[in-house]
Amino acid sequence: MIDRSEIEAMSYEENYDLIARTHVDSYWAGNGNPWMPENDINYFHSQTARLVAKYADESAKILDAGCGIGELAVFIDPDAYEYTGLDLAESYLEVARTRTPGHEFVQGKLEALPFPNEHFDMVLCTDVLEHVLHLDDAVRELLRVLKPEGILIARVPLEVSIQQYIQPSAFKYIHVRRFDEADLILLFYRCFDCEIVMTELLDGSVGNIDIHCVVRKP
């Protein structure tokens, strides 16, 4: 058991590793994701995969930034695209490699992606932007590795109350911001000069609602 003082002293990376290990332990115990119903996870990722099929050309190079245990990767055909999943936690990547051996997975940080400029045709970032400490740095890196006129598909929870995340818990950082449609448009269009291709709401169960924002890099 980790006491409160240890939690408060954690770095962001240490905190994320603790979250990942909690998730992975639950997965291997057969209990799935401890924070979201399995049917919602599958529905949200299937809808992101639908957008991949709509906007990605055949054999496109795709980065899944913040891929976790590969919950989205299982919906991406390794014969159709050149997929790379990236995550900060190696424990997540070990599971992802087991679940989808046809895909490539790389350890790395969103704010300092280990890829050259303009390397990917498409970037996916799902259930991630609400967690990162340095949002502008993360988005800048996602766009740096995306080719000109490439597509970025972001998905985040819609208007989730973050009051719960300032209460004492087992983790120091969980969600550090909330988004609505206007937030995403301001972020990508006003701050980073991207074209907003489309937004859409996704209704899950028990009040879980996500929002897609699809943007095109200049």
ABEGO torsion letter per residue (X at the ends): XBBAAAAAABBAAAAAAAAAAAAAAAAAAGAEBAABBAAAAAAAAAAAAAAAAAABBBGBBBBBBGAEAGAAAAABBAAABBBBBBBABAAAAAAAAAABAABBBBBEBAABBABBBGABABBBBBGAAAABABAAAAAAAAAAABBBGBBBBBBBBBGBBAAAAABBBABABBBABBBBAAAAAAAAAAAAGBBBABBBBBBBBGGBBBBBBBBBBX
